[in-house]
Amino acid sequence: MDSIIKHLVEITGHRDHDLLNISVISALCELTNAEYARVLDIATVGLQIFIQPQITIKHGKVVALAEHAVASQGGDAIGKYPALEEGIKQHMGLIEGRSEDGKRLIWLPMWVNEKLNTCLEIANPASYSENTMQVMEGILIVYRNFQNLLDYSERDSLTGLLNRKTFDDNFSKILRASSQQTNGVGGEDGDEIQQDRRASEPEKQNWLAVLDIDHFKRVNDQFGHLYGDEVLILIANLLRSSFRPTDRLFRFGGEEFVILLRSTSQEDAQHIFDRFRENVEQYNFPQVGRVTVSVGFARIDAFEPAVAIMGRADQALYFAKSNGRNRTCYYDTLVTSGDLHAEQSNDTAEFF
């Protein structure tokens, strides 16, 4: 009982989605004596549903975060989990099935206003009595309530993406990660090995991208704002299925979106943004048909303010939209080619 109360105190004390998810999945893993437990992101694109592991808890520790899938769209198709697929179709609150290697799985879809963005997965639970189920149900009610509160304050009401006012906190997290990555940590004996390994690998950085839907005003004028809103929702779904849960996706207002892409090389960042842009181009938007997006992105420097980095991504986006649209432009490449002139950053500027 003390352990359960401790977990409930942790859950109700969080004001961050990641920490909330870790607390809840840790509590369920401990309560059921599970082999491991996961938080799964559920992304719906058209009639297809994709699943991306977000957080994995094993032996009380976070052991894995999802990485980019090489497929054209991130995550596994729901068809890989037939029992989960059928349970979601029936709008079930608890679904049982088996993993590919025969482990017993319990899925707990988190339905919020008939929508499903998150599902909890418990693997090989050792304790699964009626009493355990009642306690689990209580924890999930608390979790769902706090998730709703966080969503209300942090997420865009139309698309469900993070809203503009959450950008500062998320950008600060990226800066901390970027600073640690720049400084590096290594023991004396492993320094030479680490240096050799880094020399043979592309340098990984963090990236900020600004994307804009091309000719969006024409969509609203020609088809009406209801179809315009549907385009925004579908773009948001394509974003979710194309990026990792560890990346951060924002709707800044209107048809403008911002992406904070974590730890990847410049070549991979270009490929990831281009892949998303191509996914949008190939998608058939109901009634509207073909829609395209333009993307501008810049490298995140741990020692520069958000406004300077955002300004560079904005310049790259403006160049993309002024030179044919439906393209992805990297700020440094445009400066090197002479298409843009580098501007000095203003360290005293404020983002908002």
C-alpha positions as CSV (number, residue, x, y, z in Angstrom):
1,M,0.0,0.0,0.0
2,D,2.8,2.4,0.9
3,S,4.4,1.8,-2.6
4,I,1.0,2.5,-4.3
5,I,0.6,5.8,-2.3
6,K,4.2,6.8,-3.2
7,H,3.4,6.2,-6.9
8,L,0.1,8.2,-6.7
9,V,2.0,11.1,-5.0
10,E,4.5,11.1,-7.9
11,I,1.8,10.9,-10.5
12,T,-0.1,13.8,-9.1
13,G,3.0,15.9,-8.6
14,H,4.1,16.0,-12.3
15,R,3.5,18.8,-14.7
16,D,5.3,17.1,-17.6
17,H,4.0,14.4,-19.9
18,D,7.2,12.4,-20.0
19,L,7.6,12.3,-16.3
20,L,3.9,11.5,-15.8
21,N,4.1,8.6,-18.3
22,I,7.3,7.2,-16.6
23,S,5.6,7.4,-13.2
24,V,2.4,5.6,-14.3
25,I,4.1,2.8,-16.3
26,S,6.6,2.3,-13.4
27,A,3.7,1.9,-11.0
28,L,1.9,-0.6,-13.2
29,C,5.1,-2.6,-13.9
30,E,5.8,-2.8,-10.1
31,L,2.1,-3.6,-9.2
32,T,1.9,-6.5,-11.7
33,N,5.5,-7.7,-11.3
34,A,5.7,-7.5,-15.1
35,E,8.8,-8.4,-17.2
36,Y,8.6,-5.0,-18.7
37,A,6.0,-2.3,-19.5
38,R,5.8,0.3,-22.3
39,V,4.1,3.5,-23.2
40,L,3.0,3.4,-26.8
41,D,2.1,6.4,-29.0
42,I,-0.9,5.7,-31.3
43,A,-0.9,7.7,-34.5
44,T,-3.8,7.6,-37.0
45,V,-3.1,8.6,-40.6
46,G,-6.2,8.3,-42.7
47,L,-7.5,4.8,-42.1
48,Q,-4.1,3.5,-41.0
49,I,-2.9,3.3,-37.3
50,F,0.7,3.2,-36.4
51,I,2.3,2.3,-33.1
52,Q,5.6,3.9,-31.8
53,P,7.1,2.8,-28.5
54,Q,7.8,5.9,-26.4
55,I,9.1,4.7,-23.0
56,T,10.1,1.2,-21.8
57,I,10.4,0.3,-18.1
58,K,12.3,-2.8,-17.1
59,H,13.5,-3.5,-13.5
60,G,12.3,-0.1,-12.5
61,K,14.5,1.7,-15.0
62,V,13.9,3.5,-18.3
63,V,15.8,1.2,-20.7
64,A,14.7,2.4,-24.2
65,L,13.3,5.3,-26.1
66,A,12.0,4.9,-29.7
67,E,14.4,5.6,-32.5
68,H,13.6,6.6,-36.1
69,A,12.1,3.9,-38.2
70,V,13.6,3.7,-41.7
71,A,10.3,3.0,-43.2
72,S,8.5,5.8,-45.1
73,Q,6.3,6.3,-42.0
74,G,7.6,5.8,-38.4
75,G,6.4,3.0,-36.2
76,D,4.7,-0.4,-36.7
77,A,1.5,-0.8,-38.5
78,I,-1.3,-1.9,-36.2
79,G,-1.7,-5.1,-38.2
80,K,1.4,-6.4,-36.4
81,Y,-0.7,-6.6,-33.3
82,P,-4.1,-8.2,-34.4
83,A,-5.5,-8.5,-30.9
84,L,-4.8,-4.8,-30.2
85,E,-6.2,-3.8,-33.5
86,E,-9.4,-5.7,-32.9
87,G,-9.7,-4.3,-29.3
88,I,-9.2,-0.7,-30.6
89,K,-11.9,-1.3,-33.2
90,Q,-14.3,-2.3,-30.4
91,H,-13.2,0.6,-28.3
92,M,-12.1,-1.7,-25.4
93,G,-10.5,-0.4,-22.3
94,L,-8.4,-3.6,-21.6
95,I,-7.1,-5.9,-24.3
96,E,-5.2,-9.2,-23.9
97,G,-2.9,-10.8,-26.5
98,R,0.5,-12.4,-27.1
99,S,3.8,-11.1,-28.4
100,E,5.6,-12.7,-31.3
101,D,7.7,-14.7,-28.9
102,G,4.6,-15.9,-26.9
103,K,4.7,-13.5,-24.0
104,R,1.3,-12.6,-22.5
105,L,0.5,-8.9,-23.2
106,I,-2.1,-6.6,-21.6
107,W,-2.9,-3.3,-23.4
108,L,-4.6,-0.4,-21.7
109,P,-5.7,2.1,-24.3
110,M,-6.1,5.6,-22.9
111,W,-9.3,6.9,-24.5
112,V,-9.9,10.6,-24.2
113,N,-13.0,12.1,-25.7
114,E,-13.3,9.1,-28.1
115,K,-9.7,9.7,-29.3
116,L,-6.7,7.4,-28.7
117,N,-3.2,8.8,-28.7
118,T,-1.6,6.6,-25.9
119,C,-1.7,3.0,-25.0
120,L,0.0,1.3,-22.0
121,E,1.5,-2.2,-22.5
122,I,2.3,-4.7,-19.7
123,A,4.3,-7.8,-20.7
124,N,4.2,-11.1,-18.8
125,P,2.5,-9.9,-15.7
126,A,3.1,-12.2,-12.7
127,S,0.3,-10.7,-10.6
128,Y,-3.0,-10.1,-12.2
129,S,-5.7,-10.7,-9.6
130,E,-9.1,-9.0,-9.2
131,N,-7.6,-6.8,-6.4
132,T,-4.7,-5.9,-8.7
133,M,-7.1,-4.9,-11.4
134,Q,-9.1,-2.6,-9.1
135,V,-5.9,-0.8,-8.0
136,M,-4.8,-0.5,-11.6
137,E,-8.1,1.0,-12.5
138,G,-7.7,3.6,-9.8
139,I,-4.2,4.5,-11.0
140,L,-5.5,4.8,-14.6
141,I,-8.3,7.1,-13.5
142,V,-5.8,9.4,-11.8
143,Y,-3.5,9.2,-14.8
144,R,-6.3,10.0,-17.3
145,N,-7.4,13.0,-15.3
146,F,-3.9,14.4,-15.0
147,Q,-3.3,13.7,-18.7
148,N,-6.4,15.7,-19.6
149,L,-5.2,18.6,-17.4
150,L,-1.8,18.7,-19.0
151,D,-3.3,18.4,-22.5
152,Y,-5.7,21.2,-21.9
153,S,-2.8,23.6,-20.9
154,E,-0.1,22.3,-23.2
155,R,-1.7,21.1,-26.4
156,D,-3.4,22.8,-29.4
157,S,-7.1,22.0,-29.2
158,L,-7.5,21.2,-32.9
159,T,-4.5,19.1,-33.7
160,G,-3.4,17.8,-30.3
161,L,0.2,18.8,-31.0
162,L,2.1,20.9,-28.4
163,N,1.1,24.5,-28.4
164,R,3.3,27.6,-28.8
165,K,3.5,28.4,-25.1
166,T,5.2,25.1,-24.3
167,F,8.1,25.8,-26.7
168,D,10.4,27.5,-24.2
169,D,10.5,24.5,-21.8
170,N,11.0,22.0,-24.6
171,F,13.6,24.0,-26.3
172,S,15.5,24.3,-22.9
173,K,15.5,20.5,-22.7
174,I,17.0,20.3,-26.2
175,L,19.6,22.8,-25.2
176,R,20.6,20.8,-22.2
177,A,20.9,17.6,-24.2
178,S,22.9,19.5,-26.9
179,S,25.3,20.9,-24.3
180,Q,25.9,17.5,-22.8
181,Q,26.4,16.1,-26.2
182,T,28.9,18.8,-27.1
183,N,30.9,18.4,-23.9
184,G,30.8,14.6,-24.0
185,V,31.5,12.2,-21.2
186,G,34.2,9.5,-21.3
187,G,36.6,7.7,-19.1
188,E,40.4,8.1,-19.6
189,D,40.8,4.5,-20.8
190,G,37.9,4.8,-23.3
191,D,38.8,8.3,-24.7
192,E,40.8,7.0,-27.6
193,I,38.1,4.4,-28.5
194,Q,35.4,7.0,-28.2
195,Q,37.3,9.4,-30.4
196,D,37.9,6.7,-33.1
197,R,34.2,5.8,-33.0
198,R,33.1,9.4,-33.3
199,A,35.5,10.1,-36.1
200,S,33.9,7.2,-38.1
201,E,30.3,8.3,-37.5
202,P,28.5,11.4,-38.8
203,E,28.3,14.1,-36.1
204,K,25.0,14.2,-34.4
205,Q,23.2,17.5,-33.6
206,N,19.8,18.7,-32.6
207,W,17.7,20.6,-35.2
208,L,14.9,23.1,-35.3
209,A,12.5,23.1,-38.3
210,V,9.7,25.5,-39.3
211,L,7.2,24.2,-41.8
212,D,4.3,25.9,-43.6
213,I,1.5,24.5,-45.6
214,D,1.7,25.8,-49.2
215,H,-1.2,27.8,-50.5
216,F,-3.3,27.1,-47.4
217,K,-5.4,30.2,-47.8
218,R,-6.5,28.8,-51.2
219,V,-7.7,25.6,-49.4
220,N,-9.8,27.7,-47.0
221,D,-11.1,29.9,-49.7
222,Q,-11.9,27.1,-52.2
223,F,-13.2,24.4,-49.8
224,G,-14.1,26.2,-46.6
225,H,-12.6,26.3,-43.1
226,L,-14.0,22.9,-42.1
227,Y,-11.9,21.2,-44.8
228,G,-9.0,23.5,-43.9
229,D,-9.2,22.3,-40.3
230,E,-9.2,18.7,-41.5
231,V,-6.0,19.3,-43.5
232,L,-4.4,20.7,-40.4
233,I,-5.5,17.6,-38.4
234,L,-4.2,15.2,-41.1
235,I,-0.9,17.1,-41.3
236,A,-0.5,16.7,-37.5
237,N,-1.2,13.0,-37.8
238,L,1.4,12.7,-40.6
239,L,3.9,14.5,-38.3
240,R,3.2,12.0,-35.5
241,S,3.8,9.0,-37.7
242,S,6.9,10.4,-39.3
243,F,8.9,11.4,-36.1
244,R,9.9,9.8,-32.9
245,P,8.1,10.4,-29.6
246,T,11.3,11.9,-28.3
247,D,11.1,14.7,-31.0
248,R,8.8,17.6,-30.2
249,L,6.0,18.7,-32.6
250,F,4.3,22.1,-32.2
251,R,1.5,24.0,-33.9
252,F,2.5,27.6,-33.7
253,G,-0.8,28.9,-35.2
254,G,-2.5,28.9,-38.5
255,E,-0.7,26.7,-41.0
256,E,2.7,27.0,-39.3
257,F,4.3,24.1,-37.4
258,V,7.7,23.7,-35.6
259,I,9.7,20.5,-35.0
260,L,12.5,20.0,-32.5
261,L,14.5,17.0,-33.9
262,R,16.8,15.3,-31.4
263,S,20.3,13.9,-32.0
264,T,20.9,13.1,-35.6
265,S,23.3,14.0,-38.4
266,Q,22.7,16.8,-40.9
267,E,22.3,14.3,-43.7
268,D,19.8,12.3,-41.6
269,A,17.9,15.4,-40.6
270,Q,17.6,16.4,-44.3
271,H,16.3,12.9,-45.1
272,I,13.8,12.9,-42.2
273,F,12.3,16.3,-43.1
274,D,12.3,15.4,-46.8
275,R,10.6,12.1,-46.0
276,F,7.9,13.9,-44.1
277,R,7.5,16.4,-46.9
278,E,7.1,13.6,-49.4
279,N,4.6,11.8,-47.2
280,V,2.4,14.9,-47.3
281,E,2.8,15.3,-51.1
282,Q,1.8,11.7,-51.7
283,Y,-1.2,11.7,-49.3
284,N,-4.7,12.1,-50.8
285,F,-6.5,14.7,-48.6
286,P,-10.3,14.1,-48.8
287,Q,-12.0,16.6,-51.1
288,V,-8.9,18.8,-51.2
289,G,-6.6,16.3,-53.0
290,R,-2.9,17.3,-53.2
291,V,-1.4,19.4,-50.5
292,T,2.3,20.3,-50.1
293,V,4.5,21.8,-47.4
294,S,7.7,23.8,-47.3
295,V,10.4,23.3,-44.7
296,G,13.3,25.4,-43.4
297,F,15.6,24.0,-40.7
298,A,18.7,25.1,-38.8
299,R,21.1,23.5,-36.4
300,I,20.6,24.1,-32.7
301,D,23.6,25.6,-31.0
302,A,23.6,25.1,-27.2
303,F,25.1,28.5,-26.7
304,E,22.6,30.5,-28.8
305,P,19.1,31.8,-27.9
306,A,16.0,30.3,-29.5
307,V,15.1,33.5,-31.3
308,A,18.4,33.3,-33.3
309,I,17.9,29.7,-34.3
310,M,14.3,30.2,-35.1
311,G,15.2,33.2,-37.3
312,R,17.6,31.0,-39.3
313,A,15.0,28.3,-39.8
314,D,12.5,31.0,-40.8
315,Q,14.9,32.4,-43.4
316,A,15.4,29.0,-44.9
317,L,11.6,28.5,-44.9
318,Y,11.1,31.8,-46.6
319,F,13.6,30.9,-49.3
320,A,11.9,27.5,-49.9
321,K,8.5,29.2,-50.3
322,S,10.0,31.9,-52.6
323,N,11.7,29.4,-54.8
324,G,9.1,26.8,-55.9
325,R,7.6,25.6,-52.6
326,N,7.4,21.9,-51.7
327,R,11.0,21.8,-50.8
328,T,13.3,21.4,-47.7
329,C,16.0,24.0,-47.2
330,Y,18.9,24.0,-44.7
331,Y,20.1,27.4,-43.5
332,D,23.8,26.7,-43.6
333,T,23.7,25.2,-47.1
334,L,21.9,28.4,-48.3
335,V,24.6,30.5,-46.7
336,T,27.4,28.5,-48.2
337,S,25.9,28.7,-51.7
338,G,25.4,32.4,-51.3
339,D,21.6,32.3,-51.5
340,L,21.4,33.7,-48.0
341,H,23.7,36.0,-46.1
342,A,24.5,35.0,-42.5
343,E,23.1,37.4,-39.9
344,Q,24.6,38.1,-36.5
345,S,22.5,36.7,-33.7
346,N,21.0,39.0,-31.1
347,D,21.6,37.4,-27.7
348,T,19.4,39.9,-25.9
349,A,16.3,39.2,-28.1
350,E,13.3,37.5,-26.6
351,F,11.4,34.8,-28.4
352,F,7.9,36.0,-27.5
